Structure formats: C-alpha cells, structure tokens
Amino acid sequence: MLILLGAAEAESAGLAAETVTNGDPTFAGPLAGVQLGLKVYHAVEPEFKDNVDADVYDEQIGMMEMVLEVDSIIEEMSSIREQFCKY
C-alpha cells in the first residue's frame, strides 16, 4: 500500500505525508501519535510519473507541473520518506 498526494505546495504535501508516516504532527486528528510508516509519494515525483501512461499523465497532471515548484515538492517528499517510512 502507498499513499499518493497531489497537494500544490511542498509544505502542505509534507504535512500530509508526515501524517500518514509518523502521525499527525498537529495532534489535532485521529492519527495523532499513530505511526503508520506508509510509503508516500506526490503525483509529480518521477517514481510515480515513470509508472503511468505518459498521455494520461500529461492530460491530467502535465499542466500543473508547469506551475508547481516540483523540485521543492520532491525534496520534501523524499525527506519525509527517508525519516519516517517503514515499508
């Protein structure tokens, strides 16, 4: 099982990623303190992009890739996986 995110900013993607890996960092939701350790990716990361049909990706995500800070998102997601993913 893995989690696929599509947040528009690295910070919001990181918050969601940390929630499903290390537990809710705000301690406001049902995953507060619950470390699931799930693998989490963002839709613009190469690990996802390289595994889907290129035409479908371009049609559904390609335009957003031009306006998102892709490098920041990838950096944030990689950091979360390195720190908290168990599986």
Residue frames relative to the residue before (quaternion, step in Angstrom):
aa qw qx qy qz dx dy dz
M 1.0000 0.0000 0.0000 0.0000 0.00 0.00 0.00
L 0.0356 0.7758 -0.6299 0.0072 3.52 -1.11 0.70
I 0.3867 -0.6911 0.5657 0.2299 3.51 -1.31 0.42
L 0.1351 -0.7747 0.6149 0.0588 3.56 -0.96 0.93
L 0.1326 -0.8050 0.5773 0.0326 3.54 -0.70 1.14
G 0.1438 -0.7923 0.5870 0.0840 3.55 -1.26 0.38
A 0.2402 0.7999 -0.5168 0.1881 3.59 1.18 0.50
A 0.5071 -0.6981 0.4341 0.2590 3.55 -1.09 0.79
E 0.7613 0.2890 -0.1740 0.5537 3.60 1.19 -0.34
A 0.5995 -0.5885 0.4114 0.3535 3.55 -1.11 0.72
E 0.6571 0.5306 -0.3198 0.4294 3.59 0.92 -0.86
S 0.6954 0.4521 -0.2881 0.4785 3.60 0.87 -0.87
A 0.6144 0.5214 -0.3453 0.4810 3.60 1.08 -0.64
G 0.6503 0.5257 -0.3083 0.4535 3.57 1.00 -0.83
L 0.6370 0.5247 -0.3211 0.4646 3.57 1.00 -0.80
A 0.6676 0.4820 -0.2942 0.4852 3.58 0.93 -0.89
A 0.6530 0.5157 -0.3117 0.4589 3.58 0.97 -0.85
E 0.6573 0.4971 -0.3169 0.4695 3.58 0.92 -0.82
T 0.6115 0.5705 -0.3444 0.4266 3.58 1.04 -0.74
V 0.7588 0.3733 -0.2168 0.4878 3.62 0.87 -0.87
T 0.6788 0.4457 -0.3095 0.4947 3.59 1.23 -0.03
N 0.8319 0.1968 -0.0572 0.5157 3.57 0.67 -1.13
G 0.6015 -0.5257 0.3725 0.4723 3.58 1.24 -0.24
D 0.6551 -0.5409 0.3673 0.3786 3.54 -1.22 0.57
P 0.3157 -0.7873 0.4980 0.1805 3.62 -0.43 1.19
T 0.6416 0.5106 -0.3360 0.4634 3.61 1.21 -0.27
F 0.2925 -0.7826 0.4854 0.2576 3.58 1.31 -0.29
A 0.4858 0.6755 -0.4180 0.3647 3.57 1.12 0.69
G 0.7601 0.3787 -0.1946 0.4908 3.59 1.15 -0.41
P 0.7333 -0.4474 0.2931 0.4198 3.55 -1.30 0.01
L 0.6771 0.4669 -0.3056 0.4797 3.62 1.20 -0.27
A 0.3054 0.7522 -0.5226 0.2602 3.61 1.20 0.37
G 0.8479 0.0845 -0.0993 0.5138 3.54 -0.66 1.14
V 0.5828 0.5654 -0.3775 0.4450 3.61 1.25 0.09
Q 0.1536 -0.8138 0.5580 0.0530 3.57 -0.39 1.24
L 0.1475 -0.8202 0.5503 0.0520 3.57 -0.19 1.28
G 0.2432 -0.8228 0.4822 0.1770 3.59 1.13 -0.61
L 0.3387 0.7783 -0.4749 0.2323 3.60 1.21 0.38
K 0.5113 -0.6025 0.5099 0.3399 3.56 -1.22 0.55
V 0.0314 -0.8105 0.5842 -0.0288 3.54 -0.85 0.96
Y 0.0351 -0.7905 0.6108 -0.0288 3.54 -0.98 0.97
H 0.3553 -0.6748 0.5949 0.2541 3.53 -1.33 0.32
A 0.6199 -0.5992 0.3729 0.3429 3.56 -1.10 0.72
V 0.6907 0.4663 -0.2987 0.4652 3.63 1.14 -0.41
E 0.5078 0.6529 -0.4305 0.3613 3.60 1.22 -0.03
P 0.5974 -0.6031 0.3944 0.3519 3.58 -1.04 0.76
E 0.5950 0.5844 -0.3680 0.4111 3.62 1.05 -0.68
F 0.6930 0.4113 -0.2632 0.5304 3.58 1.12 -0.63
K 0.6703 0.5430 -0.2990 0.4080 3.54 0.76 -1.12
D 0.6955 0.4907 -0.2758 0.4466 3.59 0.93 -0.87
N 0.7212 0.4429 -0.2373 0.4768 3.59 1.25 -0.30
V 0.6631 0.4354 -0.3284 0.5127 3.58 1.21 0.34
D 0.6567 -0.5031 0.3847 0.4095 3.54 -1.26 0.41
A 0.4914 -0.7068 0.4314 0.2700 3.59 -0.69 1.11
D 0.6515 0.5134 -0.3250 0.4543 3.60 0.98 -0.76
V 0.6549 0.4953 -0.3084 0.4802 3.56 0.98 -0.84
Y 0.6315 0.5312 -0.3326 0.4565 3.58 0.95 -0.85
D 0.6753 0.4978 -0.2958 0.4568 3.58 0.83 -0.97
E 0.6678 0.5090 -0.2974 0.4544 3.56 0.98 -0.85
Q 0.7756 0.3834 -0.1828 0.4670 3.59 0.89 -0.94
I 0.8256 0.2250 -0.0706 0.5126 3.60 0.96 -0.83
G 0.5057 0.7179 -0.3919 0.2743 3.57 1.13 -0.66
M 0.6750 0.4959 -0.3022 0.4551 3.58 0.88 -0.91
M 0.6588 0.5077 -0.3137 0.4581 3.60 0.98 -0.80
E 0.5838 0.5988 -0.3641 0.4099 3.55 1.09 -0.67
M 0.6440 0.5380 -0.3183 0.4410 3.58 1.12 -0.63
V 0.7591 0.3721 -0.2077 0.4921 3.62 1.10 -0.55
L 0.6095 0.5479 -0.3558 0.4492 3.60 1.22 -0.29
E 0.4464 -0.6366 0.5492 0.3063 3.55 -1.26 0.42
V 0.1925 -0.8531 0.4776 0.0838 3.52 0.45 1.33
D 0.6623 0.5146 -0.3216 0.4394 3.61 0.85 -0.88
S 0.6494 0.5083 -0.3112 0.4722 3.59 1.00 -0.79
I 0.6425 0.5175 -0.3173 0.4676 3.56 0.99 -0.82
I 0.6621 0.5038 -0.3026 0.4650 3.58 0.90 -0.93
E 0.6462 0.5213 -0.3156 0.4594 3.57 0.95 -0.85
E 0.6669 0.5033 -0.2955 0.4633 3.59 0.91 -0.92
M 0.6865 0.4849 -0.2859 0.4603 3.57 0.86 -0.94
S 0.6340 0.5276 -0.3253 0.4624 3.58 0.99 -0.80
S 0.6440 0.5292 -0.3095 0.4576 3.55 0.99 -0.87
I 0.6559 0.5048 -0.3096 0.4681 3.58 0.91 -0.88
R 0.6569 0.5069 -0.3162 0.4599 3.61 0.90 -0.88
E 0.6616 0.5149 -0.3103 0.4481 3.58 0.91 -0.91
Q 0.7153 0.4693 -0.2533 0.4515 3.58 0.96 -0.85
F 0.8725 0.2186 -0.0283 0.4361 3.54 0.71 -1.08
C 0.5772 0.6069 -0.4019 0.3701 3.65 1.09 -0.37
K 0.2354 -0.7812 0.5679 0.1086 3.52 -0.97 0.94
Y 0.7739 0.3487 -0.1572 0.5047 3.56 1.10 -0.67
